[in-house]
Amino acid sequence: METNSGTIAEWTSSEKRLKQLVGEMEVVIISGRHHAIIRSVAEVFGVENHAYCYRHLKEDFSHQLMMGREGKDNALKLLDAVAYASQMVEDNNPEHWAMSKFPKKRWDKMNTNIFGSFSAWVKEEEHHTIFSFTEKHMDMLASLLVERKTTMQSWERSIGPKTEDKLLHNIAKNETFSDGKAKISVDLRQHTCTCLAWQMSGIPCEHACAMIQKMNQDVYEFVDDWYHLFKQEMVYSGTLHPLEFQNLPTVHSDGNVHDPNGYVHVSLDPPVTKRCLGRPRRQRIRPNLENR
């Protein structure tokens, strides 16, 4: 989720619909720290299933650290900020964004950048009507799925090349791994490590790789199932059926919606919006830490 607007009631209503769609499936919500989202997620999904977007958190810290005048005063404030950094971290609920403290899986997702990627992907289509937008989006999605499926069929191993690169990186790190005074506990049956990196990504961390190789086991077999070819084949095995755009309901002069079966429905009007003062912006204001 990425938004800076919306009331508690609006977000609660949307999340309840999402809850109905996913049923008993556990869902972890990653979002910014908008007060309405914090309260609605806690009510619908539980506070333990709310992870904060790390990029938004860095932007908040950046604004706090960069306030003040230039020169000596600014440097002194920065020094004070460093001295009290631990308190700043504690005041910003690290159990919702720190990997070592968040109790649930985040599937290696620390931020909501994927939302921005989707917005850029449909930038040209977002101003179309809802029917045209849906139809165009389905065409784009179908092309993407075919491309991903074709790429997947060229895999040389049971996992994809990007996943394999991460795994080989961890294997290389364990060759120089020294336990020193630290105590690390690895459970190969549960796929867990006390460093939490394995649980975070689903790929054995360097500690797990060291233990797996010490027991003469195949490291590839300990990568979580969703990275393997047989699971990916299940993901891309479905079929996108075209939407039916014939016999659609129409809005009559009375303002109500009439469907082909003769039923009358109340028309849903667009939300009332108030135009801000000044000339409308052609582009959104991008955060300081967002890649340009």
C-alpha positions in Angstrom: 0.0 0.0 0.0 1.2 3.5 -0.8 -1.0 6.4 -0.1 -1.1 9.7 1.9 -4.9 10.0 2.0 -8.1 8.2 3.0 -10.1 8.0 6.2 -10.1 5.2 8.7 -13.6 4.2 7.6 -12.5 4.0 3.9 -9.4 2.0 4.6 -11.3 -0.4 7.0 -13.9 -1.0 4.3 -11.3 -1.7 1.6 -9.3 -4.1 3.9 -12.5 -6.0 5.0 -13.2 -6.7 1.3 -9.6 -7.9 0.9 -10.0 -10.1 4.0 -13.1 -11.7 2.4 -11.1 -12.4 -0.8 -8.2 -14.0 0.8 -10.2 -16.0 3.4 -8.1 -17.8 5.9 -4.8 -17.1 4.1 -2.4 -15.1 6.2 -1.7 -11.7 4.8 1.1 -9.3 5.8 0.4 -5.7 4.9 3.4 -3.5 4.0 2.6 0.2 3.9 3.6 3.7 5.0 2.7 4.9 8.5 -0.5 6.8 7.6 -2.6 6.9 10.8 -5.7 5.6 9.1 -3.9 2.6 7.6 -2.3 1.8 11.0 -5.6 1.7 12.8 -7.5 -0.1 10.0 -4.9 -2.8 9.6 -4.8 -3.4 13.3 -8.6 -3.9 13.3 -8.9 -6.1 10.2 -5.7 -8.1 10.0 -4.1 -7.6 13.5 -1.3 -5.3 14.5 1.2 -8.2 14.2 0.6 -8.5 10.5 1.4 -4.8 9.7 5.0 -4.2 8.4 6.1 -0.6 7.7 7.7 0.4 4.4 11.4 0.9 5.0 11.7 3.6 2.3 9.0 5.7 3.9 10.7 5.2 7.3 14.1 6.4 5.9 12.4 9.5 4.5 10.9 10.3 7.9 14.3 10.0 9.5 15.8 12.1 6.7 13.4 14.9 7.4 14.2 14.8 11.1 18.0 14.8 10.6 18.1 17.6 7.9 16.1 20.2 9.7 17.9 23.4 10.9 20.3 26.0 9.6 23.5 25.3 7.6 27.0 25.4 9.0 28.0 24.7 12.6 24.5 24.6 14.1 23.5 22.0 11.5 26.5 19.9 12.2 25.9 20.0 16.0 22.3 19.0 15.5 23.4 16.1 13.3 25.9 15.0 16.1 23.0 15.2 18.6 20.8 13.1 16.3 23.5 10.4 16.0 23.9 10.4 19.8 20.2 9.8 20.3 19.7 7.6 17.2 18.9 4.5 19.3 16.0 6.4 21.0 14.8 7.5 17.6 14.7 3.9 16.4 12.8 2.8 19.5 10.3 5.6 19.1 9.4 4.4 15.6 8.2 0.9 16.3 11.1 -1.2 15.0 9.0 -4.4 15.6 7.1 -3.3 12.4 10.1 -2.8 10.1 13.3 -4.3 11.5 13.9 -7.9 10.2 15.2 -9.0 13.6 12.0 -7.9 15.3 9.1 -8.4 12.9 7.4 -11.7 13.8 6.0 -12.7 10.4 7.5 -13.3 6.9 7.9 -10.4 4.6 9.0 -12.5 1.6 12.1 -10.3 1.2 10.0 -7.2 0.7 11.1 -4.2 2.8 9.2 -1.4 1.0 6.3 -0.6 -1.3 8.4 0.1 -4.4 6.4 -2.5 -6.4 3.4 -0.1 -6.2 5.4 2.6 -8.0 6.5 0.1 -10.6 2.9 -0.8 -11.3 1.9 2.8 -11.6 4.7 3.5 -14.1 3.7 0.4 -16.0 0.1 1.6 -16.5 0.9 5.3 -16.8 -0.5 5.7 -20.3 -3.7 3.7 -19.5 -4.7 5.1 -16.1 -6.7 8.0 -17.7 -8.9 5.6 -19.7 -12.4 4.5 -18.8 -12.6 1.7 -16.3 -13.6 -0.8 -19.1 -10.8 0.3 -21.4 -8.3 0.3 -18.6 -9.3 -3.2 -17.5 -9.1 -4.6 -21.1 -5.7 -2.9 -21.7 -4.3 -4.1 -18.4 -5.4 -7.7 -19.1 -3.6 -7.5 -22.5 -0.4 -6.2 -20.8 -0.7 -8.8 -18.0 -1.1 -11.7 -20.5 2.0 -10.6 -22.5 4.0 -10.4 -19.2 2.9 -13.8 -18.1 3.8 -15.4 -21.5 7.2 -13.7 -21.3 7.8 -14.9 -17.8 6.7 -18.4 -18.6 9.0 -18.6 -21.7 11.9 -17.4 -19.6 11.1 -19.9 -16.9 11.2 -22.8 -19.4 14.9 -22.0 -20.1 16.0 -22.5 -16.5 19.0 -24.9 -16.3 18.3 -25.8 -12.7 15.4 -26.3 -10.4 15.5 -22.6 -9.3 15.8 -19.5 -11.4 19.2 -17.8 -12.2 18.5 -14.7 -9.9 17.7 -17.0 -7.0 20.7 -19.1 -7.7 23.0 -16.1 -7.7 21.7 -15.2 -4.2 22.2 -18.7 -3.0 25.8 -18.9 -4.4 26.6 -15.6 -2.8 25.6 -17.1 0.6 27.5 -20.2 -0.1 30.6 -18.1 -0.9 30.2 -16.1 2.4 30.1 -19.3 4.5 33.5 -20.3 3.2 35.0 -17.6 5.4 32.4 -17.9 8.1 33.7 -17.7 11.6 31.4 -18.1 14.6 33.7 -16.1 16.9 31.7 -15.4 20.1 28.3 -15.3 18.4 25.9 -18.2 18.9 23.8 -19.0 15.9 21.1 -21.7 15.9 20.0 -23.3 12.6 17.0 -25.6 12.3 17.2 -27.4 9.0 13.8 -29.1 9.4 12.0 -25.8 10.1 14.1 -23.8 7.7 15.0 -21.2 10.4 18.0 -19.4 11.6 18.3 -17.1 14.6 19.7 -14.4 12.2 16.2 -14.5 10.6 17.6 -14.0 7.1 16.4 -17.5 6.0 12.9 -16.8 7.2 12.9 -13.4 5.5 13.9 -14.5 2.0 13.2 -18.2 1.9 16.8 -18.7 0.7 19.3 -20.4 3.1 21.5 -17.8 4.7 25.3 -18.2 5.1 24.9 -19.9 8.5 22.4 -22.4 7.1 24.6 -23.0 4.0 27.5 -23.8 6.3 25.5 -26.3 8.3 23.9 -27.9 5.2 27.3 -28.5 3.5 28.8 -29.7 6.7 26.1 -32.5 6.7 26.8 -33.2 3.0 23.3 -32.2 2.0 22.2 -30.4 -1.3 21.8 -26.7 -0.5 19.4 -26.3 -3.4 16.9 -28.7 -1.7 16.6 -26.3 1.2 15.4 -23.3 -0.9 11.7 -22.7 -0.2 9.3 -24.3 -2.6 7.9 -21.2 -4.2 11.3 -20.6 -5.9 11.4 -24.0 -7.5 10.4 -24.8 -11.0 7.4 -27.0 -10.1 5.8 -24.2 -8.1 6.5 -21.5 -10.7 4.9 -23.8 -13.3 1.7 -23.8 -11.1 1.8 -20.0 -11.0 1.9 -19.6 -14.7 -0.4 -22.6 -15.6 -3.6 -20.6 -15.4 -5.6 -19.0 -18.2 -6.8 -15.4 -18.5 -10.3 -15.4 -19.9 -11.5 -12.3 -21.8 -14.0 -10.1 -20.1 -17.5 -9.9 -21.4 -18.3 -6.4 -22.5 -21.6 -7.1 -24.2 -25.0 -6.2 -22.7 -23.4 -4.0 -20.1 -25.7 -1.9 -17.8 -26.4 1.6 -18.9 -27.1 4.9 -17.1 -30.5 6.3 -18.0 -31.6 9.9 -17.8 -33.0 9.3 -14.3 -29.5 8.8 -13.1 -30.0 5.1 -12.2 -28.3 2.1 -13.8 -30.5 -0.3 -15.8 -29.2 -3.8 -16.6 -30.3 -6.0 -19.5 -32.6 -8.0 -17.2 -34.6 -4.9 -16.4 -33.3 -4.4 -12.9 -32.6 -0.9 -11.6 -29.5 -0.1 -9.5 -28.4 3.1 -7.8 -25.7 4.8 -9.8 -22.3 5.2 -8.0 -21.1 8.8 -8.6 -17.4 9.8 -8.4 -16.3 11.0 -5.0 -16.6 14.7 -4.4 -13.1 16.3 -4.6 -12.0 19.8 -3.9 -9.4 21.4 -6.2 -6.4 22.7 -4.4 -5.3 26.3 -4.7 -2.8 27.2 -7.5 -2.0 25.6 -10.8 -2.3 21.8 -10.8 0.9 19.9 -10.8 1.8 18.0 -13.9 4.1 15.6 -12.0 3.9 14.3 -8.4 6.5 15.4 -5.9 9.0 12.6 -5.5 10.5 11.8 -2.1 14.1 12.8 -1.4 15.3 9.1 -1.2 13.4 7.8 -4.2 15.6 6.7 -7.1 15.4 9.2 -10.0 
